[in-house]
Amino acid sequence: MIPLSPLEAGYCVLVLVASYALRGSTGFGGFAAMPLLALVLPMKVLVPVWTLLTIAASATLFGKDRRHVSLRHILGILPACTLGIALGLYLFKTLDAALLARGLGVLVTGYGLYALWQTLGKKSSGPPPRGIATISSFLAGAVGTIFGTMASIFFAIHLDALRTTKEQFRGTLSAMMMTLAVIRGAGYLAVGEFGRESLLLFAAALPCMLLGIFLGDRVHTNMSETIFRRVVCAILILSGLPLMLK
């Protein structure tokens, strides 16, 4: 196992529980933990572990919300997402990552503010243009390829633009993330990245993840649709701000 001081171990536990409580309540948001954990854990070990945690967390939520999963939304996201992956591979090799991150931060924060403004209006202005859903699915493929852990932001934008219910939002997003994580995990397995150290670290992190999911699920159950949508918007805004400062 990687040698960690008691303070570092406690920090990892806090980050895991808090991020997966967010994941359990909204269906996404756990991506924020990876850069925080990378402060004390090597990326070569953390990335495969994160993939296993993503599969486990998504399977946990999927088991609870499977009746709310929309196969239509999943199939609808695949064409644009596949094109996004192709673009992401190209941009990863040719463009400056800091410039990409700032541009993405502006986009995510802007949409979060727009969607939040809609929830605060006295009268509903109707759902945003459906083209936003197509664009966000394209960006999910591109961003997931470039940054590894941020595709969930754009999956969230995609589902929010389609005005899914909170149950359908969480269940469908979990199914999307589990599918991508399984594919990514198969790739890591093929190149031998799931070593003994990664598996031991995953076993140590699993109870923290499950506790976070449990706490988040209690919040989700008692959250109104309006409050839920505002929380989603706030997460999008807070996710975009650090990118803008990179």
RAZIHU-V606066 format. One line per field, one symbol per residue. burial: # if it has 24 or more other ideal C-beta (glycine too) atoms within 12 Angstrom, else .. A space follows every 50 residues. Layout:
# RAZIHU-V606066
burial: ???
This chain:
# RAZIHU-V606066
burial: ...........##.#######################..##...###### ############.##..###..##.###.##..##.##..#........# #.###.######.###.##........#...################### ###############################.###..#....##...#.. ##.###.#######.##.##..#....#############..#...
